[in-house]
């Protein structure tokens, strides 16, 4: 995950994941336009291992995050005069600046699967747990990237046990996925959420806070005494 070489920034003329558009419209008598991207909706899953009282997250390299950091250190990286030109950044940053902690998640691209079935498939592929659809609890759905994509993500909650682990996870290597499964102990979750040195998605923070309000109060008293605690 940490080895990053031969970067080349090139135009994206076509993609199976993103489609750029410009919408022209009139609003309250004023002509406007807005550039946006169409992409797939997605699912994400807050996974809690009840055997060892920890959250199960994934950790992976995100090129978009990396390039944001690279541009911050090298503002000229995207300043190409001709969009048909390629750019080859020289002053690279460590790949670790593009690695983020996330909920297990995946795009909704198979119409034959329900959202819950898609979520279970992602849990098995990324984290290695075989979770029945009936064990999933829908938390909510919301719009993400409202200024750019407006896609919908549906968030589920799943409790797992060590005995449900049937695979090592890590994603589908044949699709180029390189995912590390990480565990965050329940008692460390609050500090983890607000530690800016550990880049993470808003879904992680929202999921942990939802758990605090909806699941933690139902845990056995012995566990509740060690639940998410704020930084002094």
C-alpha positions in Angstrom: 0.0 0.0 0.0 2.9 2.3 0.7 4.8 1.9 -2.6 3.8 4.6 -5.1 5.6 5.1 -8.4 5.3 6.5 -11.9 2.5 9.0 -11.4 0.9 10.3 -14.6 -2.0 12.7 -14.6 -4.0 12.4 -17.8 -7.4 13.5 -19.2 -10.3 11.3 -18.4 -12.2 11.0 -21.6 -14.5 8.1 -20.5 -15.1 6.3 -17.2 -17.4 3.5 -16.0 -17.7 5.3 -12.7 -18.0 9.0 -13.5 -19.8 11.0 -16.2 -19.4 14.8 -16.2 -22.2 17.1 -17.3 -23.2 20.8 -17.3 -26.7 21.7 -16.5 -28.1 25.0 -17.8 -31.2 26.3 -16.1 -33.1 29.3 -15.0 -33.9 29.9 -11.3 -36.1 32.7 -10.1 -35.6 34.5 -13.5 -31.8 34.2 -13.4 -29.9 32.0 -15.9 -27.4 29.7 -14.3 -25.3 26.6 -15.0 -23.8 23.9 -12.8 -21.1 21.3 -13.5 -21.7 17.9 -11.9 -20.8 14.3 -12.1 -23.1 11.3 -12.3 -21.9 8.3 -10.5 -23.3 5.2 -8.8 -25.1 5.2 -5.5 -23.5 3.2 -2.7 -23.8 1.4 0.6 -21.7 1.5 3.7 -21.7 -0.7 6.8 -20.8 0.1 10.4 -19.5 -3.2 11.6 -19.2 -4.0 15.3 -17.4 -7.2 16.5 -19.3 -8.3 19.7 -16.7 -11.0 20.4 -13.9 -8.5 21.1 -16.0 -5.3 21.4 -14.4 -3.4 18.5 -15.4 -1.7 15.3 -14.2 -3.2 12.1 -13.0 -0.6 9.5 -11.1 -0.7 6.3 -8.0 1.3 5.4 -7.0 2.0 1.8 -5.1 4.3 -0.5 -7.4 6.9 -2.1 -5.9 8.6 -5.2 -8.2 11.6 -4.9 -7.1 12.3 -1.4 -3.5 11.8 -2.3 -3.7 14.3 -5.2 -5.4 16.9 -3.0 -2.4 16.7 -0.7 0.0 16.7 -3.6 -1.5 19.8 -5.0 -1.4 21.5 -1.6 2.3 21.0 -1.5 2.8 21.5 -5.3 0.1 24.0 -6.6 1.4 23.7 -10.1 0.6 20.0 -10.5 -2.8 20.7 -12.2 -1.8 23.8 -14.0 -1.6 22.4 -17.5 -2.4 24.7 -20.5 -3.8 21.9 -22.7 -6.1 19.4 -21.1 -4.9 16.8 -23.6 -1.4 17.0 -22.0 -0.2 14.7 -19.3 1.5 15.7 -16.2 4.2 13.8 -14.4 4.7 15.0 -10.9 8.3 14.9 -9.7 8.1 15.9 -6.0 6.0 13.0 -4.7 4.7 12.7 -1.2 4.6 9.4 0.7 1.6 7.2 -0.3 0.5 7.4 3.4 -0.9 10.9 2.9 -3.6 9.3 0.7 -4.5 6.5 3.0 -7.9 6.9 4.9 -9.9 4.9 7.4 -13.4 4.2 6.2 -16.5 2.1 6.8 -16.8 -1.0 4.7 -18.6 0.2 1.6 -19.2 -0.4 -2.1 -21.0 1.0 -5.1 -24.5 -0.2 -6.1 -23.9 -1.5 -9.7 -25.7 -4.8 -9.7 -29.5 -4.4 -10.3 -30.1 -8.0 -9.3 -29.0 -7.4 -5.7 -30.9 -5.5 -3.1 -29.1 -2.8 -1.1 -28.8 -5.2 1.8 -27.5 -8.0 -0.4 -24.9 -5.6 -1.8 -23.9 -4.6 1.7 -23.4 -8.3 2.7 -21.3 -8.9 -0.4 -19.0 -6.0 0.5 -18.6 -7.1 4.1 -17.5 -10.5 2.9 -15.1 -9.2 0.2 -13.6 -6.4 2.2 -13.6 -7.7 5.8 -14.1 -11.5 5.5 -17.3 -11.8 7.6 -20.2 -13.9 6.3 -23.2 -11.9 7.4 -26.8 -12.9 6.6 -29.0 -10.3 5.1 -31.5 -10.7 8.0 -28.7 -9.5 10.4 -28.4 -6.1 8.8 -30.0 -3.1 10.4 -30.6 -0.1 8.1 -29.5 3.1 9.9 -30.4 5.7 7.2 -29.7 7.0 3.7 -28.3 10.4 2.8 -26.9 12.4 -0.1 -23.1 12.6 -0.4 -21.1 15.1 -2.5 -24.2 17.3 -3.0 -22.2 19.9 -4.9 -20.6 17.5 -7.3 -22.4 14.1 -7.5 -25.5 14.2 -5.4 -25.3 10.4 -5.1 -27.2 8.5 -2.4 -25.5 6.3 0.2 -27.4 3.9 2.4 -25.8 3.1 5.8 -26.3 -0.3 7.5 -25.3 -1.6 10.9 -24.0 -5.2 11.3 -22.9 -7.1 14.4 -20.4 -9.9 13.8 -18.6 -12.5 15.8 -15.2 -14.1 15.3 -17.0 -17.3 14.3 -18.5 -15.5 11.3 -15.0 -14.7 9.9 -14.7 -17.0 6.8 -12.2 -15.1 4.7 -9.3 -12.8 5.2 -11.0 -9.9 3.3 -8.9 -7.2 1.7 -11.1 -6.7 -1.3 -10.9 -8.2 -4.8 -7.4 -8.3 -6.0 -8.5 -8.9 -9.6 -10.1 -5.5 -9.5 -7.0 -3.8 -8.0 -8.4 -3.5 -4.5 -5.8 -3.3 -1.8 -7.6 -3.0 1.5 -6.4 -3.5 5.1 -8.9 -4.5 7.7 -8.4 -2.6 11.0 -10.1 -2.8 14.4 -10.9 0.1 16.7 -11.6 -0.9 20.3 -14.9 0.6 21.6 -13.2 2.5 24.3 -10.9 4.2 21.8 -13.6 5.2 19.3 -14.2 8.8 20.4 -10.6 9.7 20.5 -10.1 8.0 17.2 -13.0 9.9 15.6 -11.5 13.3 16.4 -7.8 12.6 15.9 -7.0 14.6 12.7 -3.7 12.7 12.3 -5.8 9.6 11.4 -7.6 10.7 8.2 -11.1 9.2 8.0 -14.5 9.7 6.3 -17.4 11.5 7.8 -19.3 8.1 7.6 -16.9 6.8 10.3 -17.6 9.7 12.7 -21.3 9.6 12.0 -21.4 5.8 12.5 -19.6 5.9 15.8 -21.9 8.7 17.2 -25.0 6.7 16.0 -23.6 3.7 17.9 -23.1 5.7 21.0 -26.7 6.9 21.0 -28.5 3.7 19.8 -26.4 0.7 20.7 -24.1 1.5 23.6 -26.9 2.1 26.1 -28.1 -1.5 25.5 -24.7 -3.1 26.1 -24.0 -4.9 29.4 -23.1 -2.6 32.3 -19.6 -3.9 32.5 -19.0 -2.9 28.9 -20.8 0.4 29.1 -18.4 1.6 31.8 -15.7 1.4 29.1 -17.7 2.9 26.3 -16.8 5.8 24.1 -15.4 8.6 26.3 -14.5 12.1 25.4 -11.0 13.6 25.5 -10.5 15.3 28.9 
